[in-house]
Amino acid sequence: MNEFQQDLSGTPARTLAERHIEAIRQHGGIFVDAVRLTRMPMMVTDATLPGNPIVFANQAFMELSGYSLEELLGQDPHFMNGPDTDSATVQEYEAAIRESRNATLEILQYCKDGKPFQAMLFASPLDDGQGTVTNHFLSYLDITRRVRAETELQALAAELEQRVADRTRELEAANARLKALGAEREMLLVEVNHRAKNSLSIAGALLNLQGRRQADPAVKALFAETQERLNAMARAHDLLSRSDHVQQVNAGSYVADLCAALEALTEGDDRIRLEARVEEGIFVSADRAIPLGLALTELVTNAVKYAFPSPRSGTIRAQVRRPQPGRIELVIQDNGVGMAGVREGSLGYGLVRSLVQQIAGDIDIRNDAGVTVTISFPDLPPREAAS
């Protein structure tokens, strides 16, 4: 219910309101008719009377409030306030009335049947030209649907925010689990690579012992070559176990490490020099590193065996580079005697061609002032390289 006052008939406020409304009807002319007929709910109060009572209301206001004109005359302009009307808004309205200034407020009002509605209230004072306020014009705009829509929108927004927050927490939890699984996987890969390196090193050592027991130099050479192949695989696993990214190998470090180990092939022979030239920032995946290391081992071993027959001397150079975006090259070059049929048809070159196929690469062999073998293969995709 609102603050409507019952039975104002015969009261001074009601009697004066009836006289004023009659005067307004007689002297207002077309302006009174315009206010009466407008679709904007409006009422007029008399500021010269005690309590600033209502002295006029148009048809639109009567339809909005549910009261007849007879019921409205003499009422306090606050009569539609109710239990949930904001007191601060009422105080703001009263301050505007006291200070004789315009006011625009959103306020909760109650109709005759007790139904609440949200209204935009426009209050304007009217003076007599001498600075004395004689009346107040109050206009109402029903904004219930707008306020309800805003409330529903806010509720939907809050629900959406809650859903987003819940989903974010779920994703964060899932991401934490993935990180934990990733870290565990990294640790397992490190352990696997470490154990693989140890196993291959042991196998290489056993081959070395077995090779020393062989009297036939050709058989010894086969044991040595096999041992170097196992060592190349062991070094790849060793680098993987020590790498910041256990699925990638720094190609430059890998090639330099292999070349340093392969210097044992020329031990006691000062005629042959082995060099490594590498570019920084080149990485190859684990599944490419081992075939690449085996290919390098085979090519260097082949060059040591065939490129420099005594008393010829020279250099074997291993180089890893990126000639263009998306491609990596491993180049093994010597300035020896060049290609011979026995060299090209050896087991080592057949194995190299098979290894190059494993890494989806191409091989180019040139016999010009020695032998240059270029192995070209795809670079790591950006997404894989960043992982």
Secondary structure, DSSP 8 states (H G I E B T S, - for coil): -----S--TTSHHHHHHHHHHHHHHHHHTHHHHHHHH-SS-EEEEETTSTT--EEEE-HHHHHHH---HHHHTT--TTTT--TTS-HHHHHHHHHHHHTT--EEEEEEEE-TTS-EEEEEEEEEEEE-SSS-EEEEEEEEEE-HHHHHHHHHHHHHHHHHHHHHHHHHHHHHHHHHHHHHHHHHHHHHHHHHHHHHHHHHHHHHHHHHHHHHT---HHHHHHHHHHHHHHHHHHHHHHHHHHSSSTTEEEHHHHHHHHHHHHGGGGTT-TTEEEEEEE-TT-EEEHHHHHHHHHHHHHHHHHHHHHT--TT--EEEEEEEEEEETTEEEEEEEE-SS---HHHHTSHHHHHHHHHHHHTT-EEEEEESSSEEEEEEEE---HHHHH-
